Amino acid sequence: MDAQDGGSVPTNWWTTGRLAIIGFAGVLMVLAAILVINASSTDTIIAAGEGINVLEGSTNECVECHASTTPGIVEQYGVSTMALANVGCEDCHEVAADYPGALEHEGTHILGSPSAAMCSDCHPAEVRQFNASRHALPAYVAMVGAGALNPEHLEMYESIPEGGFNPDRERNSLYHLEGPAITRFACEGCHNVGAPAADGSVGECQACHLRHEFSLEQVRKPETCNHCHIGPDHPQFEIYQESPHGISYATGGDDWNWDVESGRATAVDFPAPTCALCHLSGFGSMGTTHDVGDRLTWFLFAPVSEPRPDANSNRVRMQTVCLECHNGTFVDEFYADADAATLAVNDWVLESREIVKPLQDAGLMTPEPFDEPIDFEFFNLWHHWGRTAKFGAWMQGPDYTQWHGAYEVLHSLAELREMVDDKLKEAGLEPAGG
């Protein structure tokens, strides 16, 4: 009986038809997943899909050689969106023989580690934004001092808000005091994010965008920022972990949409923010930026914090991110309270300066930094504990605001008073406490 008679459809017809439909759909899926690209760069067929190595079978000379010498790099790059976009090894590494820093390699010349100038060929806006940021020359100068810059870089540095402000140069002396055997593995590991390159460009993009996958998920996760933003002087990662935002990430982050297209993220993709989401990412109506200071109100890193030159517009940009999840009353009250906490810490740091002033006036503190215990105590008060208290307040980390911040500031104030009185007594002068 056939279907027109109202009877049942024979099993063999259904099976055959279903297989034909599935087969046709499968062909469409395969055709949609395969993109044949220009063979001049990687000589391969790129299949659009998660984890597919688009360099498999490539006859590109770089790929063929490095598949044996550094297979991990080839594997990482093969699954990257850059390889998918037909960006070849030569596009990032190959330069002219007379290019600054060029190395002769297999009949051509390369940069072993591409500079920001190479990245700017495809990402000009991002490099421009980075160059105006705290992560650029200000990070490098905080380590080595402005004297290391050539005139062009000095002008560039002073045009950046942090460069124009630059209230403290004590940290430079630590870099020189410790010496290259230590700083190679210490200061430089973070502060070289803003180091000038031989070609005059600034920064190391790969400090955040780890080679060679250049994964959106990797750069968006707070563990990436943890590489530098950790420890007693700027414990942002630890503060984030204890904050409501960090708890949400720790308990639900596995289900967040880490690969959402850049500039398209919403609260559906990220129910709570990460470091990148607040400071860099496009979120809701706010566009992306590579200037990490673009949404900040205060110079929190400074001994005595002052508002940034564009504090009001910066505040609006950050609050635009906040308002994707919080109501306006909450945001306004939070900012008012965090402003007050910042000013309170400022007062303590100013008090510490008044405490040591009698020693400075009497010539009882040497001009050289870090040559006696009081120098370290005076430095730690603002550089470790004062900054931590401020960061803790703004990032909602109560333990860091209190026990790793305010409490330690008060402890250092007490220590400074005693140190100052002892030194005044030793000099035969009246103690400051009377």
LOVO-192589 format. One record per residue (C-alpha): residue in one letter; x negated, y, z negated. Coordinates in Angstrom, 1 decimal, padded with zeros to 4 digits. Each point is the difference from the previous one (the first is absolute). Layout:
pavex resn:A&c1:X&c2:Y&c3:Z
...
This chain:
pavex resn:M&c1:000.0&c2:000.0&c3:000.0
pavex resn:D&c1:-001.4&c2:003.4&c3:000.9
pavex resn:A&c1:000.4&c2:003.3&c3:-001.8
pavex resn:Q&c1:002.8&c2:001.2&c3:002.3
pavex resn:D&c1:002.2&c2:-002.8&c3:-001.3
pavex resn:G&c1:-000.4&c2:001.2&c3:-003.5
pavex resn:G&c1:-001.9&c2:-003.0&c3:-001.1
pavex resn:S&c1:-003.4&c2:-000.1&c3:-001.8
pavex resn:V&c1:-003.2&c2:000.9&c3:001.8
pavex resn:P&c1:-002.2&c2:-003.0&c3:000.6
pavex resn:T&c1:-003.0&c2:-000.1&c3:-002.4
pavex resn:N&c1:-002.5&c2:-000.3&c3:002.9
pavex resn:W&c1:001.3&c2:003.3&c3:001.6
pavex resn:W&c1:-000.3&c2:001.8&c3:-003.3
pavex resn:T&c1:-003.5&c2:-001.2&c3:-000.7
pavex resn:T&c1:-001.2&c2:000.7&c3:003.5
pavex resn:G&c1:001.5&c2:003.5&c3:000.0
pavex resn:R&c1:-001.3&c2:000.8&c3:-003.4
pavex resn:L&c1:-003.5&c2:-001.0&c3:001.0
pavex resn:A&c1:000.2&c2:002.1&c3:003.1
pavex resn:I&c1:001.1&c2:003.0&c3:-002.0
pavex resn:I&c1:-002.8&c2:-000.5&c3:-002.6
pavex resn:G&c1:-002.5&c2:-000.5&c3:002.8
pavex resn:F&c1:001.1&c2:003.2&c3:001.8
pavex resn:A&c1:-000.1&c2:001.9&c3:-003.3
pavex resn:G&c1:-003.5&c2:-001.4&c3:-000.7
pavex resn:V&c1:-001.2&c2:001.2&c3:003.3
pavex resn:L&c1:001.3&c2:003.5&c3:-000.6
pavex resn:M&c1:-001.7&c2:000.0&c3:-003.5
pavex resn:V&c1:-003.3&c2:-001.1&c3:001.5
pavex resn:L&c1:000.2&c2:002.6&c3:002.7
pavex resn:A&c1:000.8&c2:002.7&c3:-002.5
pavex resn:A&c1:-002.9&c2:-001.1&c3:-002.3
pavex resn:I&c1:-002.7&c2:000.0&c3:002.7
pavex resn:L&c1:-001.6&c2:003.2&c3:001.4
pavex resn:V&c1:-002.7&c2:-000.3&c3:002.6
pavex resn:I&c1:-002.4&c2:002.9&c3:-000.4
pavex resn:N&c1:-002.8&c2:001.5&c3:002.0
pavex resn:A&c1:-002.9&c2:-002.5&c3:000.0
pavex resn:S&c1:-002.7&c2:002.7&c3:000.1
pavex resn:S&c1:-000.2&c2:000.2&c3:-003.8
pavex resn:T&c1:000.8&c2:-003.3&c3:-001.6
pavex resn:D&c1:000.9&c2:-002.2&c3:003.0
pavex resn:T&c1:002.7&c2:-001.7&c3:-002.0
pavex resn:I&c1:003.7&c2:-000.5&c3:-000.2
pavex resn:I&c1:001.6&c2:001.8&c3:-003.0
pavex resn:A&c1:002.9&c2:-001.7&c3:-001.7
pavex resn:A&c1:002.1&c2:002.3&c3:-002.2
pavex resn:G&c1:000.5&c2:-001.8&c3:-003.2
pavex resn:E&c1:-001.1&c2:-000.3&c3:-003.6
pavex resn:G&c1:-003.5&c2:-001.3&c3:-000.5
pavex resn:I&c1:-000.6&c2:-000.8&c3:003.6
pavex resn:N&c1:-003.7&c2:000.4&c3:001.0
pavex resn:V&c1:000.1&c2:001.9&c3:003.2
pavex resn:L&c1:-003.7&c2:-000.5&c3:000.6
pavex resn:E&c1:000.4&c2:-003.8&c3:000.4
pavex resn:G&c1:-001.6&c2:-000.9&c3:003.3
pavex resn:S&c1:-001.4&c2:003.4&c3:000.7
pavex resn:T&c1:-003.0&c2:000.3&c3:002.3
pavex resn:N&c1:-001.0&c2:003.4&c3:-001.3
pavex resn:E&c1:-003.8&c2:-000.2&c3:-000.7
pavex resn:C&c1:000.3&c2:001.5&c3:-003.5
pavex resn:V&c1:002.8&c2:-002.5&c3:-001.0
pavex resn:E&c1:-001.8&c2:-003.0&c3:001.5
pavex resn:C&c1:-003.2&c2:000.8&c3:-001.9
pavex resn:H&c1:001.5&c2:001.0&c3:-003.3
pavex resn:A&c1:002.3&c2:-002.9&c3:000.0
pavex resn:S&c1:-003.1&c2:-002.0&c3:-000.9
pavex resn:T&c1:-002.0&c2:002.6&c3:-002.0
pavex resn:T&c1:002.8&c2:001.7&c3:-002.0
pavex resn:P&c1:003.1&c2:-002.1&c3:000.6
pavex resn:G&c1:001.8&c2:001.5&c3:-003.0
pavex resn:I&c1:-000.1&c2:003.5&c3:001.6
pavex resn:V&c1:001.3&c2:-001.3&c3:003.3
pavex resn:E&c1:002.8&c2:-001.8&c3:-001.8
pavex resn:Q&c1:000.9&c2:003.1&c3:-002.0
pavex resn:Y&c1:000.0&c2:002.3&c3:003.1
pavex resn:G&c1:001.8&c2:-002.5&c3:002.1
pavex resn:V&c1:003.1&c2:000.2&c3:-002.2
pavex resn:S&c1:-000.1&c2:003.9&c3:-000.3
pavex resn:T&c1:002.4&c2:002.4&c3:001.7
pavex resn:M&c1:-003.1&c2:001.7&c3:001.5
pavex resn:A&c1:-000.9&c2:-003.2&c3:001.9
pavex resn:L&c1:003.7&c2:-000.3&c3:001.0
pavex resn:A&c1:-000.2&c2:003.5&c3:001.4
pavex resn:N&c1:-002.9&c2:-001.1&c3:002.2
pavex resn:V&c1:-002.7&c2:002.0&c3:-002.0
pavex resn:G&c1:-003.2&c2:-001.9&c3:000.7
pavex resn:C&c1:-003.2&c2:-000.3&c3:-002.1
pavex resn:E&c1:-001.7&c2:002.4&c3:002.4
pavex resn:D&c1:002.6&c2:002.7&c3:-000.5
pavex resn:C&c1:-001.0&c2:000.5&c3:-003.6
pavex resn:H&c1:-003.7&c2:-001.1&c3:000.0
pavex resn:E&c1:-001.6&c2:000.8&c3:003.3
pavex resn:V&c1:-001.7&c2:003.4&c3:000.4
pavex resn:A&c1:-002.5&c2:001.7&c3:002.3
pavex resn:A&c1:-003.7&c2:-000.7&c3:-000.6
pavex resn:D&c1:-000.6&c2:003.5&c3:-001.3
pavex resn:Y&c1:003.1&c2:000.0&c3:-002.4
pavex resn:P&c1:-001.0&c2:000.9&c3:-003.6
pavex resn:G&c1:-000.6&c2:-003.2&c3:-001.9
pavex resn:A&c1:000.2&c2:-002.3&c3:003.1
pavex resn:L&c1:-001.6&c2:-003.4&c3:-000.3
pavex resn:E&c1:-001.2&c2:-002.0&c3:003.0
pavex resn:H&c1:002.0&c2:-003.3&c3:000.2
pavex resn:E&c1:000.2&c2:-002.6&c3:002.7
pavex resn:G&c1:-000.8&c2:002.3&c3:002.9
pavex resn:T&c1:002.2&c2:002.9&c3:-001.3
pavex resn:H&c1:000.2&c2:002.4&c3:-002.9
pavex resn:I&c1:002.4&c2:-000.2&c3:-002.9
pavex resn:L&c1:001.0&c2:001.4&c3:-003.4
pavex resn:G&c1:000.0&c2:-002.8&c3:-002.5
pavex resn:S&c1:002.6&c2:001.9&c3:-002.0
pavex resn:P&c1:002.1&c2:002.3&c3:002.2
pavex resn:S&c1:000.3&c2:003.6&c3:-001.2
pavex resn:A&c1:003.1&c2:002.1&c3:-000.5
pavex resn:A&c1:-000.8&c2:001.5&c3:003.4
pavex resn:M&c1:000.7&c2:-003.3&c3:001.6
pavex resn:C&c1:003.3&c2:-000.4&c3:-001.9
pavex resn:S&c1:001.0&c2:003.5&c3:001.0
pavex resn:D&c1:000.1&c2:-001.0&c3:003.7
pavex resn:C&c1:003.3&c2:-001.8&c3:-000.8
pavex resn:H&c1:000.9&c2:001.5&c3:-003.3
pavex resn:P&c1:-000.7&c2:003.8&c3:000.2
pavex resn:A&c1:002.7&c2:001.2&c3:-002.3
pavex resn:E&c1:-000.9&c2:-002.5&c3:-002.7
pavex resn:V&c1:-003.7&c2:001.0&c3:000.1
pavex resn:R&c1:000.9&c2:003.7&c3:-000.1
pavex resn:Q&c1:002.1&c2:-000.5&c3:-003.0
pavex resn:F&c1:-002.6&c2:-002.1&c3:-001.7
pavex resn:N&c1:-002.7&c2:002.7&c3:000.7
pavex resn:A&c1:002.2&c2:002.5&c3:-002.0
pavex resn:S&c1:000.4&c2:-002.3&c3:-002.9
pavex resn:R&c1:-001.6&c2:-000.8&c3:-003.4
pavex resn:H&c1:-001.2&c2:-003.3&c3:001.5
pavex resn:A&c1:-002.2&c2:001.7&c3:002.5
pavex resn:L&c1:-003.0&c2:002.3&c3:-000.8
pavex resn:P&c1:001.2&c2:000.9&c3:-003.6
pavex resn:A&c1:-000.4&c2:-003.7&c3:-000.9
pavex resn:Y&c1:-003.5&c2:000.0&c3:001.3
pavex resn:V&c1:-001.0&c2:003.3&c3:-001.5
pavex resn:A&c1:001.3&c2:-001.1&c3:-003.4
pavex resn:M&c1:-002.8&c2:-002.6&c3:000.1
pavex resn:V&c1:-002.9&c2:001.7&c3:001.7
pavex resn:G&c1:000.8&c2:003.7&c3:-000.3
pavex resn:A&c1:000.7&c2:002.6&c3:002.7
pavex resn:G&c1:-003.8&c2:000.5&c3:000.6
pavex resn:A&c1:000.0&c2:-003.2&c3:002.0
pavex resn:L&c1:002.3&c2:001.5&c3:002.7
pavex resn:N&c1:-001.2&c2:001.7&c3:003.2
pavex resn:P&c1:001.6&c2:003.4&c3:000.8
pavex resn:E&c1:002.8&c2:-001.4&c3:002.2
pavex resn:H&c1:001.0&c2:-002.5&c3:-002.7
pavex resn:L&c1:-000.3&c2:002.6&c3:-002.8
pavex resn:E&c1:002.4&c2:002.2&c3:001.9
pavex resn:M&c1:002.4&c2:-002.9&c3:000.5
pavex resn:Y&c1:-000.3&c2:-000.9&c3:-003.7
pavex resn:E&c1:000.7&c2:003.5&c3:-001.2
pavex resn:S&c1:003.2&c2:000.1&c3:002.1
pavex resn:I&c1:001.5&c2:-002.9&c3:-001.9
pavex resn:P&c1:001.9&c2:000.8&c3:-003.2
pavex resn:E&c1:-002.3&c2:-002.1&c3:-002.2
pavex resn:G&c1:-003.1&c2:001.5&c3:001.7
pavex resn:G&c1:001.1&c2:003.5&c3:-000.7
pavex resn:F&c1:000.9&c2:-000.9&c3:-003.6
pavex resn:N&c1:-002.9&c2:-002.3&c3:-001.0
pavex resn:P&c1:-000.1&c2:001.0&c3:-003.7
pavex resn:D&c1:-002.6&c2:-002.6&c3:-001.1
pavex resn:R&c1:-003.3&c2:-001.2&c3:001.2
pavex resn:E&c1:-001.1&c2:-002.1&c3:-003.0
pavex resn:R&c1:000.9&c2:-003.3&c3:001.8
pavex resn:N&c1:-002.7&c2:000.7&c3:002.6
pavex resn:S&c1:-002.7&c2:-000.2&c3:-002.7
pavex resn:L&c1:001.2&c2:-003.5&c3:-001.0
pavex resn:Y&c1:-000.6&c2:-001.2&c3:003.6
pavex resn:H&c1:-003.5&c2:001.3&c3:000.0
pavex resn:L&c1:-000.7&c2:-001.1&c3:-003.6
pavex resn:E&c1:001.0&c2:-003.6&c3:000.7
pavex resn:G&c1:-002.0&c2:-000.3&c3:003.2
pavex resn:P&c1:000.6&c2:-001.9&c3:003.3
pavex resn:A&c1:-000.6&c2:-003.5&c3:-001.4
pavex resn:I&c1:003.3&c2:000.5&c3:-002.0
pavex resn:T&c1:001.9&c2:002.5&c3:002.1
pavex resn:R&c1:-000.1&c2:-002.2&c3:003.1
pavex resn:F&c1:002.3&c2:-002.4&c3:-001.9
pavex resn:A&c1:001.8&c2:002.6&c3:-002.1
pavex resn:C&c1:000.8&c2:003.6&c3:001.1
pavex resn:E&c1:-000.5&c2:-000.7&c3:003.7
pavex resn:G&c1:002.5&c2:-002.8&c3:000.0
pavex resn:C&c1:002.8&c2:002.5&c3:-000.4
pavex resn:H&c1:-001.3&c2:003.5&c3:000.8
pavex resn:N&c1:-001.4&c2:-001.0&c3:003.4
pavex resn:V&c1:003.6&c2:000.0&c3:001.2
pavex resn:G&c1:-000.8&c2:003.6&c3:000.8
pavex resn:A&c1:-003.6&c2:-000.3&c3:001.2
pavex resn:P&c1:-001.1&c2:001.8&c3:003.2
pavex resn:A&c1:-001.0&c2:-002.4&c3:002.8
pavex resn:A&c1:-003.0&c2:000.4&c3:002.3
pavex resn:D&c1:002.3&c2:001.3&c3:002.7
pavex resn:G&c1:001.3&c2:002.8&c3:-002.2
pavex resn:S&c1:003.4&c2:-001.5&c3:-000.6
pavex resn:V&c1:001.1&c2:-000.5&c3:-003.6
pavex resn:G&c1:001.2&c2:-003.0&c3:-002.0
pavex resn:E&c1:000.3&c2:-003.7&c3:000.1
pavex resn:C&c1:003.5&c2:-001.0&c3:001.2
pavex resn:Q&c1:-000.9&c2:-003.7&c3:-000.8
pavex resn:A&c1:-000.3&c2:000.9&c3:-003.7
pavex resn:C&c1:003.8&c2:-000.3&c3:-000.1
pavex resn:H&c1:000.8&c2:-001.8&c3:003.3
pavex resn:L&c1:-002.0&c2:-003.1&c3:-000.6
pavex resn:R&c1:-001.5&c2:-001.6&c3:003.1
pavex resn:H&c1:000.9&c2:-001.8&c3:002.2
pavex resn:E&c1:003.7&c2:-000.6&c3:-000.4
pavex resn:F&c1:000.9&c2:003.6&c3:-000.7
pavex resn:S&c1:003.2&c2:-001.3&c3:-001.8
pavex resn:L&c1:002.8&c2:002.4&c3:-000.9
pavex resn:E&c1:000.8&c2:-002.2&c3:-003.0
pavex resn:Q&c1:-003.6&c2:000.1&c3:-001.2
pavex resn:V&c1:-000.3&c2:003.8&c3:000.1
pavex resn:R&c1:003.5&c2:000.5&c3:-001.6
pavex resn:K&c1:-000.6&c2:-002.2&c3:-003.0
pavex resn:P&c1:-001.3&c2:001.7&c3:-003.2
pavex resn:E&c1:-002.8&c2:-002.5&c3:-000.4
pavex resn:T&c1:-001.8&c2:001.8&c3:002.9
pavex resn:C&c1:000.0&c2:003.2&c3:-001.9
pavex resn:N&c1:-001.2&c2:-001.9&c3:-003.0
pavex resn:H&c1:-003.4&c2:-000.3&c3:001.6
pavex resn:C&c1:-000.7&c2:003.6&c3:-001.2
pavex resn:H&c1:002.9&c2:001.3&c3:-002.1
pavex resn:I&c1:-000.8&c2:-002.1&c3:-003.1
pavex resn:G&c1:-002.0&c2:000.5&c3:-003.2
pavex resn:P&c1:-000.2&c2:002.6&c3:-002.7
pavex resn:D&c1:-000.3&c2:003.0&c3:002.2
pavex resn:H&c1:002.9&c2:-000.6&c3:002.3
pavex resn:P&c1:002.0&c2:-003.1&c3:-001.0
pavex resn:Q&c1:002.8&c2:000.5&c3:002.5
pavex resn:F&c1:000.2&c2:-003.7&c3:000.8
pavex resn:E&c1:000.3&c2:-001.1&c3:-003.6
pavex resn:I&c1:002.5&c2:002.8&c3:-000.6
pavex resn:Y&c1:002.1&c2:-001.2&c3:003.0
pavex resn:Q&c1:000.0&c2:-003.5&c3:-001.4
pavex resn:E&c1:001.7&c2:001.0&c3:-003.2
pavex resn:S&c1:002.3&c2:002.5&c3:001.6
pavex resn:P&c1:003.6&c2:-000.8&c3:001.0
pavex resn:H&c1:-001.1&c2:000.2&c3:003.6
pavex resn:G&c1:-002.8&c2:-002.5&c3:-000.5
pavex resn:I&c1:002.2&c2:-002.4&c3:-001.9
pavex resn:S&c1:002.5&c2:000.0&c3:002.9
pavex resn:Y&c1:-002.9&c2:-000.7&c3:002.4
pavex resn:A&c1:-001.4&c2:-002.8&c3:-002.2
pavex resn:T&c1:003.4&c2:-001.7&c3:-000.3
pavex resn:G&c1:001.6&c2:000.6&c3:003.4
pavex resn:G&c1:-002.7&c2:001.1&c3:002.4
pavex resn:D&c1:-000.3&c2:-003.3&c3:001.8
pavex resn:D&c1:003.4&c2:000.7&c3:001.5
pavex resn:W&c1:-000.8&c2:003.6&c3:001.2
pavex resn:N&c1:-000.3&c2:000.8&c3:003.7
pavex resn:W&c1:-003.7&c2:000.6&c3:000.2
pavex resn:D&c1:-000.1&c2:-000.1&c3:003.8
pavex resn:V&c1:002.7&c2:002.7&c3:000.6
pavex resn:E&c1:-001.0&c2:002.3&c3:002.8
pavex resn:S&c1:-002.1&c2:003.0&c3:-001.1
pavex resn:G&c1:002.2&c2:003.0&c3:-000.9
pavex resn:R&c1:003.2&c2:-002.2&c3:-000.1
pavex resn:A&c1:-000.1&c2:-001.2&c3:-003.6
pavex resn:T&c1:003.1&c2:000.5&c3:-002.2
pavex resn:A&c1:001.1&c2:-001.0&c3:-003.5
pavex resn:V&c1:001.4&c2:-003.2&c3:001.5
pavex resn:D&c1:-003.6&c2:-001.0&c3:001.1
pavex resn:F&c1:-001.6&c2:001.3&c3:-003.2
pavex resn:P&c1:002.3&c2:000.0&c3:-003.1
pavex resn:A&c1:-002.9&c2:001.6&c3:-001.9
pavex resn:P&c1:-003.0&c2:001.9&c3:001.2
pavex resn:T&c1:-003.6&c2:-001.0&c3:000.2
pavex resn:C&c1:-003.0&c2:002.4&c3:000.0
pavex resn:A&c1:000.2&c2:000.3&c3:003.8
pavex resn:L&c1:003.7&c2:000.6&c3:000.1
pavex resn:C&c1:-000.1&c2:003.0&c3:-002.4
pavex resn:H&c1:-003.2&c2:001.6&c3:001.4
pavex resn:L&c1:-000.3&c2:-001.0&c3:003.7
pavex resn:S&c1:002.8&c2:-002.0&c3:001.5
pavex resn:G&c1:003.0&c2:001.2&c3:002.0
pavex resn:F&c1:003.0&c2:-000.7&c3:-002.2
pavex resn:G&c1:003.5&c2:001.0&c3:000.7
pavex resn:S&c1:-000.1&c2:003.5&c3:001.5
pavex resn:M&c1:-003.7&c2:000.6&c3:-001.0
pavex resn:G&c1:-002.5&c2:-000.7&c3:002.7
pavex resn:T&c1:-003.4&c2:-001.7&c3:-000.4
pavex resn:T&c1:-003.2&c2:001.8&c3:-000.9
pavex resn:H&c1:-003.7&c2:-001.0&c3:-000.5
pavex resn:D&c1:-000.5&c2:003.0&c3:-002.4
pavex resn:V&c1:000.3&c2:-001.5&c3:-003.5
pavex resn:G&c1:000.4&c2:003.5&c3:-001.5
pavex resn:D&c1:002.8&c2:001.1&c3:002.3
pavex resn:R&c1:002.7&c2:-000.9&c3:-002.6
pavex resn:L&c1:-001.9&c2:001.0&c3:-003.2
pavex resn:T&c1:000.8&c2:003.0&c3:-002.2
pavex resn:W&c1:-003.0&c2:000.2&c3:-002.2
pavex resn:F&c1:-003.8&c2:-000.5&c3:000.1
pavex resn:L&c1:000.3&c2:-002.8&c3:-002.5
pavex resn:F&c1:-003.6&c2:-001.1&c3:000.5
pavex resn:A&c1:-001.3&c2:003.3&c3:-001.4
pavex resn:P&c1:-001.1&c2:000.6&c3:-003.6
pavex resn:V&c1:002.7&c2:002.7&c3:-000.3
pavex resn:S&c1:002.7&c2:-000.7&c3:002.6
pavex resn:E&c1:001.3&c2:002.8&c3:002.2
pavex resn:P&c1:002.8&c2:000.0&c3:002.5
pavex resn:R&c1:-001.1&c2:-000.8&c3:003.6
pavex resn:P&c1:000.2&c2:002.9&c3:002.5
pavex resn:D&c1:003.0&c2:-001.6&c3:001.7
pavex resn:A&c1:001.5&c2:-001.3&c3:-003.3
pavex resn:N&c1:003.6&c2:001.0&c3:000.8
pavex resn:S&c1:000.2&c2:-001.6&c3:003.4
pavex resn:N&c1:-002.0&c2:-003.0&c3:-001.2
pavex resn:R&c1:002.5&c2:-000.5&c3:-002.8
pavex resn:V&c1:002.9&c2:000.1&c3:002.5
pavex resn:R&c1:-001.6&c2:-002.6&c3:002.1
pavex resn:M&c1:-000.6&c2:-002.4&c3:-002.9
pavex resn:Q&c1:003.5&c2:000.6&c3:-001.4
pavex resn:T&c1:001.4&c2:-000.8&c3:003.4
pavex resn:V&c1:-001.5&c2:-003.5&c3:-000.5
pavex resn:C&c1:001.3&c2:-000.2&c3:-003.6
pavex resn:L&c1:003.5&c2:001.0&c3:001.0
pavex resn:E&c1:000.3&c2:-003.1&c3:002.2
pavex resn:C&c1:000.5&c2:-001.9&c3:-003.2
pavex resn:H&c1:000.6&c2:002.5&c3:-002.8
pavex resn:N&c1:002.6&c2:002.8&c3:-000.5
pavex resn:G&c1:-001.0&c2:003.6&c3:000.0
pavex resn:T&c1:000.5&c2:000.6&c3:-003.8
pavex resn:F&c1:-002.3&c2:-002.9&c3:-000.8
pavex resn:V&c1:-002.7&c2:001.3&c3:002.3
pavex resn:D&c1:000.2&c2:003.6&c3:-001.2
pavex resn:E&c1:-000.2&c2:-001.0&c3:-003.6
pavex resn:F&c1:-002.8&c2:-002.4&c3:000.6
pavex resn:Y&c1:-002.1&c2:002.7&c3:001.7
pavex resn:A&c1:000.7&c2:002.5&c3:-002.7
pavex resn:D&c1:-001.2&c2:-002.5&c3:-002.7
pavex resn:A&c1:-003.1&c2:-001.1&c3:002.0
pavex resn:D&c1:-000.9&c2:003.7&c3:000.6
pavex resn:A&c1:000.2&c2:000.6&c3:-003.8
pavex resn:A&c1:-002.2&c2:-003.1&c3:-000.7
pavex resn:T&c1:-002.6&c2:001.3&c3:002.5
pavex resn:L&c1:-000.1&c2:003.4&c3:-001.8
pavex resn:A&c1:-000.3&c2:-001.7&c3:-003.4
pavex resn:V&c1:-003.1&c2:-002.0&c3:001.1
pavex resn:N&c1:-001.4&c2:003.2&c3:001.5
pavex resn:D&c1:000.2&c2:001.6&c3:-003.4
pavex resn:W&c1:-002.0&c2:-002.8&c3:-001.6
pavex resn:V&c1:-002.7&c2:000.3&c3:002.6
pavex resn:L&c1:-000.2&c2:003.8&c3:-000.5
pavex resn:E&c1:-000.2&c2:-000.7&c3:-003.8
pavex resn:S&c1:-003.0&c2:-002.3&c3:000.6
pavex resn:R&c1:-001.8&c2:002.8&c3:001.8
pavex resn:E&c1:000.6&c2:002.3&c3:-003.0
pavex resn:I&c1:-001.4&c2:-002.7&c3:-002.3
pavex resn:V&c1:-003.3&c2:-000.2&c3:001.8
pavex resn:K&c1:-000.3&c2:003.7&c3:000.8
pavex resn:P&c1:-001.9&c2:000.8&c3:-003.2
pavex resn:L&c1:-002.7&c2:-002.5&c3:001.0
pavex resn:Q&c1:-000.2&c2:001.5&c3:003.5
pavex resn:D&c1:-000.2&c2:003.5&c3:-001.3
pavex resn:A&c1:-002.8&c2:-001.0&c3:-002.4
pavex resn:G&c1:-001.9&c2:-001.8&c3:002.7
pavex resn:L&c1:000.4&c2:-003.3&c3:-001.8
pavex resn:M&c1:001.3&c2:-001.9&c3:003.1
pavex resn:T&c1:-002.5&c2:-000.6&c3:002.7
pavex resn:P&c1:001.0&c2:000.9&c3:003.6
pavex resn:E&c1:-000.7&c2:-003.5&c3:001.2
pavex resn:P&c1:003.1&c2:-002.2&c3:000.0
pavex resn:F&c1:000.1&c2:-003.4&c3:-001.7
pavex resn:D&c1:-003.2&c2:000.3&c3:-002.0
pavex resn:E&c1:001.5&c2:-000.2&c3:-003.4
pavex resn:P&c1:003.1&c2:-001.7&c3:-001.5
pavex resn:I&c1:002.1&c2:003.1&c3:-000.3
pavex resn:D&c1:-000.2&c2:000.4&c3:003.8
pavex resn:F&c1:001.7&c2:-003.4&c3:000.5
pavex resn:E&c1:002.7&c2:000.7&c3:-002.6
pavex resn:F&c1:000.8&c2:003.4&c3:001.5
pavex resn:F&c1:000.2&c2:-001.5&c3:003.5
pavex resn:N&c1:002.0&c2:-003.0&c3:-001.0
pavex resn:L&c1:002.6&c2:002.1&c3:-001.7
pavex resn:W&c1:001.3&c2:001.5&c3:003.3
pavex resn:H&c1:-001.4&c2:-002.4&c3:002.6
pavex resn:H&c1:001.2&c2:-003.2&c3:-001.6
pavex resn:W&c1:002.7&c2:000.7&c3:-002.5
pavex resn:G&c1:001.4&c2:003.3&c3:001.1
pavex resn:R&c1:000.5&c2:-001.1&c3:003.6
pavex resn:T&c1:001.4&c2:-003.3&c3:-001.1
pavex resn:A&c1:002.6&c2:001.7&c3:-002.2
pavex resn:K&c1:001.1&c2:002.1&c3:003.0
pavex resn:F&c1:000.0&c2:-002.9&c3:002.4
pavex resn:G&c1:002.0&c2:-002.1&c3:-002.5
pavex resn:A&c1:002.6&c2:002.7&c3:-000.4
pavex resn:W&c1:000.5&c2:000.5&c3:003.7
pavex resn:M&c1:000.1&c2:-003.7&c3:000.8
pavex resn:Q&c1:002.1&c2:-001.1&c3:-003.0
pavex resn:G&c1:-002.6&c2:-002.0&c3:-001.8
pavex resn:P&c1:000.7&c2:000.6&c3:-003.8
pavex resn:D&c1:-003.0&c2:-002.1&c3:-001.3
pavex resn:Y&c1:-002.4&c2:001.9&c3:002.2
pavex resn:T&c1:001.5&c2:003.4&c3:-000.9
pavex resn:Q&c1:-000.3&c2:-000.8&c3:-003.7
pavex resn:W&c1:-002.7&c2:-002.5&c3:-001.0
pavex resn:H&c1:-002.3&c2:000.3&c3:002.9
pavex resn:G&c1:000.7&c2:003.7&c3:000.4
pavex resn:A&c1:001.3&c2:002.4&c3:-002.6
pavex resn:Y&c1:-001.3&c2:-002.1&c3:-003.0
pavex resn:E&c1:-003.5&c2:-000.1&c3:001.5
pavex resn:V&c1:000.1&c2:003.7&c3:000.7
pavex resn:L&c1:000.8&c2:000.7&c3:-003.7
pavex resn:H&c1:-002.7&c2:-002.4&c3:-001.0
pavex resn:S&c1:-002.6&c2:001.7&c3:002.1
pavex resn:L&c1:001.0&c2:003.4&c3:-001.3
pavex resn:A&c1:-000.7&c2:-001.2&c3:-003.5
pavex resn:E&c1:-003.3&c2:-001.5&c3:001.0
pavex resn:L&c1:-001.0&c2:003.3&c3:001.7
pavex resn:R&c1:000.8&c2:002.0&c3:-003.1
pavex resn:E&c1:-002.2&c2:-002.2&c3:-002.1
pavex resn:M&c1:-002.8&c2:000.0&c3:002.6
pavex resn:V&c1:000.1&c2:003.8&c3:000.4
pavex resn:D&c1:-000.1&c2:000.5&c3:-003.8
pavex resn:D&c1:-002.9&c2:-002.4&c3:-000.4
pavex resn:K&c1:-002.1&c2:001.8&c3:002.7
pavex resn:L&c1:000.8&c2:003.4&c3:-001.5
pavex resn:K&c1:-001.1&c2:-001.2&c3:-003.4
pavex resn:E&c1:-003.2&c2:-001.4&c3:001.4
pavex resn:A&c1:-000.8&c2:003.4&c3:001.5
pavex resn:G&c1:000.7&c2:001.7&c3:-003.3
pavex resn:L&c1:003.2&c2:001.6&c3:001.3
pavex resn:E&c1:003.5&c2:000.2&c3:-001.6
pavex resn:P&c1:002.2&c2:-002.9&c3:001.1
pavex resn:A&c1:002.8&c2:000.9&c3:002.2
pavex resn:G&c1:002.5&c2:-001.5&c3:-002.5
pavex resn:G&c1:-001.3&c2:002.4&c3:-002.7
